[in-house]
Amino acid sequence: MAGRFLSLFKPVGRVLPEIKVPERKVSFNEKIFWTALVLVVFLVMTEVPLYGIPSSASDQFSALRVIFASNRGTLMELGIGPIVTAGLILQLLVGSAIIQCDMSDSQDRGLFTIASKVFSIVLTGVQASAYIISGMYGTLAGPTTIVIFLQLIFAGIIVMLLDELIQKGWGMGSGISLFIMAGVAQQIIWQTFSPGTGLFVGALQSLLRGQQTLTQWVIGGGGYGGLLGFIATIVAFLVIIYMEGVRVELPLTYAGYKGFRSRYPIKLLYVSNLPVIFASALFANVYFFSQLIWSTQGRPAPGANILIDIIGQFNTTDSSLTGGLAYYVTAPQSLTAVAAEPLRAAAYLGILVAFCAVFSVIWLEVGGLGPGKVARQLMDSGMQIPGYRRSEKPIETMLKRYIPVVTVLGGIVVGLIAGISDFLGVFGSGTGILLSVGIIYQYYELLMRERAAEMFPAFRRIFGE
């Protein structure tokens, strides 16, 4: 049963907007329809501007928006940031047993969902207030401030319901994953074919008119994507796809069926891309709050406030980063920037890789992926290691040889891929490509499974449906 903390949210559940679970089996074509409809609504929201903000306002968080599927000055200003942050906080609290919740119990799952919604709405309000207070939209009148705040709250609730619509079984996969993938794809297409700054349209026209040199077109810069970044994007996709397939396979047998053998795969990316999501979300929040503190403290010059100098110092003219912790957890986005600031690039890559490795180890236990829990699951399913007596201990011992090493190594690999990809100026950012490949792979498996279950209903029993 749920602990006292989650039980506090039970009365709130009666007034929260909710998508009902379908009472019938939703067909494959219907799921495709609802998934496509949710995607269209999301893309429309990324283009609908917020009423009341100056159209000329600059974007201070452009490099950090990809993991939050957000778009500057639109209804998707906050993107999925509040939802993801709320979910991660609650999952970490439950995984570390600070909050009591049995996810196998339907009542506990329901309370967990209600708590996630409440936290999402609260965080949406907090972040919307912080954006307004920090002066991101300039100086606003009182009524305009309220209108902008209500728009952001409304958009946050709509995004939450769109995600719930898919997760409740009307669509396929996860709305959050769908939005991230769509945002990254949109960014890659725009950087490649945009009439203004796209590599093969805007930038190429600028080259032919003599407004930039061939070297600039190849390397990029000045708001234009470079040919090197485009090639690096393709290479990054291929490298990540290859890494998704690297695994160690442990031989196993079924105790109840002599001679029937199987293998348990331990992927190099054992905890998937979660470490780089955690690290990127942490870095984004460091950047955001340092900019907020700097703004609310009167935008002091370097040396005027030692706390600001430590957390993050910005240029008073264009609000660009110049120093502090936020400076070193924000990636240089091109080879030119790396060459100009090699110390910053090295520090960023080192911090990113270290945090990815640490988050990998933390999630190993929090996410129930440790050797002990996996050994127990294999035992419960009737499997054992050939040549050993049927016991949990030999399986756990064998898994301990591989899982911890693969987990740390996988965290280091995703950190290096994300960091180096950013240095090469990949389209959609290194983190975005990492997430997209993983999401596309998950959707491919889901589509094949849904199609097989549609064509052969007997497979549903195998899938546990």
SULPE-V738736 format. One record per residue. N is the residue number from 1. RES is the residue in one small letter. SS is DSSP state (a for helix, b for strand, c for the rest). NEAR is the number of other C-alpha atoms within 12 Angstrom. Layout:
# SULPE-V738736
N,RES,SS,NEAR  N,RES,SS,NEAR
This chain:
# SULPE-V738736
1,m,c,20  2,a,c,27  3,g,c,22  4,r,a,15  5,f,a,22  6,l,a,32  7,s,a,24  8,l,c,16  9,f,c,25  10,k,c,25  11,p,a,14  12,v,a,21  13,g,a,21  14,r,a,13  15,v,c,12  16,l,c,22  17,p,c,22  18,e,c,24  19,i,c,22  20,k,c,15  21,v,c,17  22,p,c,18  23,e,c,10  24,r,c,10  25,k,c,19  26,v,c,22  27,s,c,21  28,f,a,25  29,n,a,18  30,e,a,21  31,k,a,29  32,i,a,24  33,f,a,18  34,w,a,28  35,t,a,35  36,a,a,25  37,l,a,23  38,v,a,34  39,l,a,33  40,v,a,20  41,v,a,26  42,f,a,39  43,l,a,30  44,v,a,21  45,m,a,33  46,t,c,32  47,e,c,20  48,v,c,20  49,p,b,22  50,l,c,31  51,y,c,22  52,g,c,28  53,i,c,30  54,p,c,21  55,s,c,16  56,s,c,12  57,a,c,19  58,s,c,18  59,d,c,25  60,q,c,27  61,f,c,33  62,s,a,27  63,a,a,35  64,l,a,40  65,r,c,36  66,v,a,42  67,i,a,49  68,f,a,41  69,a,c,45  70,s,c,40  71,n,c,38  72,r,c,34  73,g,c,33  74,t,b,32  75,l,c,37  76,m,c,40  77,e,c,44  78,l,c,47  79,g,c,45  80,i,c,44  81,g,a,44  82,p,a,40  83,i,a,41  84,v,a,38  85,t,a,33  86,a,a,29  87,g,a,29  88,l,a,26  89,i,a,26  90,l,a,32  91,q,a,29  92,l,a,25  93,l,a,23  94,v,a,29  95,g,a,24  96,s,c,19  97,a,c,19  98,i,c,18  99,i,c,25  100,q,c,25  101,c,c,31  102,d,c,21  103,m,c,20  104,s,c,12  105,d,c,14  106,s,a,14  107,q,a,19  108,d,a,26  109,r,a,25  110,g,a,28  111,l,a,33  112,f,a,37  113,t,a,37  114,i,a,34  115,a,a,34  116,s,a,33  117,k,a,37  118,v,a,34  119,f,a,32  120,s,a,37  121,i,a,36  122,v,a,23  123,l,a,29  124,t,a,37  125,g,a,29  126,v,a,23  127,q,a,32  128,a,a,37  129,s,a,26  130,a,a,27  131,y,a,35  132,i,a,31  133,i,a,27  134,s,c,27  135,g,c,30  136,m,c,33  137,y,c,32  138,g,c,21  139,t,c,17  140,l,c,22  141,a,c,15  142,g,a,13  143,p,a,12  144,t,a,20  145,t,a,27  146,i,a,21  147,v,a,21  148,i,a,33  149,f,a,33  150,l,a,24  151,q,a,31  152,l,a,42  153,i,a,31  154,f,a,26  155,a,a,37  156,g,a,40  157,i,a,34  158,i,a,31  159,v,a,45  160,m,a,43  161,l,a,32  162,l,a,38  163,d,a,39  164,e,a,33  165,l,a,31  166,i,a,35  167,q,a,28  168,k,a,27  169,g,a,30  170,w,a,34  171,g,c,35  172,m,c,41  173,g,c,34  174,s,c,32  175,g,a,40  176,i,a,39  177,s,a,37  178,l,a,40  179,f,a,46  180,i,a,40  181,m,a,37  182,a,a,39  183,g,a,39  184,v,a,39  185,a,a,28  186,q,a,29  187,q,a,35  188,i,a,31  189,i,a,23  190,w,a,26  191,q,a,34  192,t,a,32  193,f,a,23  194,s,c,22  195,p,c,18  196,g,c,20  197,t,c,28  198,g,c,32  199,l,c,36  200,f,c,26  201,v,c,23  202,g,a,26  203,a,a,37  204,l,a,30  205,q,a,23  206,s,a,26  207,l,a,24  208,l,a,15  209,r,c,12  210,g,c,14  211,q,c,17  212,q,c,23  213,t,c,20  214,l,a,21  215,t,a,17  216,q,a,27  217,w,a,32  218,v,a,28  219,i,a,31  220,g,c,37  221,g,b,30  222,g,c,21  223,g,c,23  224,y,b,39  225,g,c,44  226,g,c,40  227,l,a,30  228,l,a,32  229,g,a,38  230,f,a,35  231,i,a,22  232,a,a,33  233,t,a,41  234,i,a,24  235,v,a,23  236,a,a,38  237,f,a,32  238,l,a,18  239,v,a,24  240,i,a,38  241,i,a,25  242,y,a,19  243,m,a,26  244,e,a,31  245,g,a,21  246,v,c,20  247,r,b,22  248,v,b,22  249,e,b,19  250,l,b,25  251,p,b,22  252,l,b,31  253,t,b,27  254,y,b,23  255,a,c,24  256,g,c,15  257,y,c,13  258,k,c,14  259,g,c,11  260,f,c,17  261,r,b,19  262,s,b,21  263,r,b,19  264,y,b,26  265,p,b,22  266,i,b,32  267,k,b,28  268,l,c,32  269,l,c,40  270,y,c,39  271,v,c,41  272,s,c,41  273,n,c,42  274,l,a,37  275,p,a,42  276,v,a,43  277,i,a,41  278,f,a,38  279,a,a,36  280,s,a,43  281,a,a,34  282,l,a,30  283,f,a,33  284,a,a,33  285,n,a,31  286,v,a,28  287,y,a,38  288,f,a,36  289,f,a,27  290,s,a,35  291,q,a,41  292,l,a,33  293,i,a,30  294,w,a,38  295,s,a,28  296,t,a,19  297,q,c,20  298,g,c,17  299,r,c,28  300,p,c,24  301,a,c,23  302,p,c,22  303,g,c,16  304,a,c,15  305,n,c,19  306,i,a,17  307,l,a,20  308,i,a,33  309,d,a,27  310,i,a,23  311,i,a,30  312,g,c,39  313,q,b,37  314,f,b,34  315,n,c,22  316,t,c,17  317,t,c,11  318,d,c,13  319,s,c,27  320,s,c,24  321,l,b,32  322,t,b,28  323,g,b,31  324,g,c,29  325,l,a,31  326,a,a,35  327,y,a,34  328,y,a,31  329,v,c,39  330,t,c,43  331,a,c,42  332,p,c,36  333,q,c,39  334,s,c,39  335,l,a,30  336,t,a,25  337,a,a,23  338,v,a,26  339,a,a,16  340,a,a,15  341,e,c,23  342,p,a,19  343,l,a,19  344,r,a,28  345,a,a,31  346,a,a,24  347,a,a,24  348,y,a,34  349,l,a,35  350,g,a,24  351,i,a,30  352,l,a,39  353,v,a,33  354,a,a,28  355,f,a,33  356,c,a,42  357,a,a,36  358,v,a,28  359,f,a,36  360,s,a,41  361,v,a,31  362,i,a,26  363,w,a,34  364,l,a,35  365,e,a,26  366,v,a,25  367,g,c,27  368,g,c,24  369,l,c,28  370,g,c,31  371,p,a,32  372,g,a,24  373,k,a,23  374,v,a,29  375,a,a,31  376,r,a,25  377,q,a,21  378,l,a,30  379,m,a,26  380,d,a,17  381,s,c,17  382,g,c,24  383,m,b,33  384,q,b,36  385,i,c,32  386,p,c,23  387,g,c,13  388,y,c,18  389,r,c,15  390,r,c,25  391,s,c,23  392,e,a,26  393,k,a,22  394,p,a,25  395,i,a,35  396,e,a,28  397,t,a,21  398,m,a,28  399,l,a,33  400,k,a,23  401,r,a,18  402,y,a,27  403,i,a,38  404,p,a,33  405,v,a,26  406,v,a,32  407,t,a,39  408,v,a,32  409,l,a,32  410,g,a,40  411,g,a,41  412,i,a,37  413,v,a,37  414,v,a,50  415,g,a,41  416,l,a,34  417,i,a,39  418,a,a,44  419,g,a,43  420,i,a,36  421,s,a,40  422,d,a,40  423,f,a,39  424,l,c,39  425,g,c,42  426,v,c,44  427,f,c,46  428,g,c,45  429,s,c,43  430,g,a,46  431,t,a,48  432,g,a,46  433,i,a,45  434,l,a,49  435,l,a,44  436,s,a,39  437,v,a,36  438,g,a,33  439,i,a,33  440,i,a,29  441,y,a,24  442,q,a,22  443,y,a,25  444,y,a,16  445,e,a,16  446,l,a,22  447,l,a,22  448,m,a,18  449,r,a,24  450,e,a,29  451,r,a,22  452,a,a,19  453,a,a,23  454,e,a,20  455,m,a,14  456,f,c,15  457,p,c,19  458,a,c,13  459,f,a,17  460,r,a,17  461,r,a,11  462,i,a,12  463,f,c,14  464,g,c,10  465,e,c,13
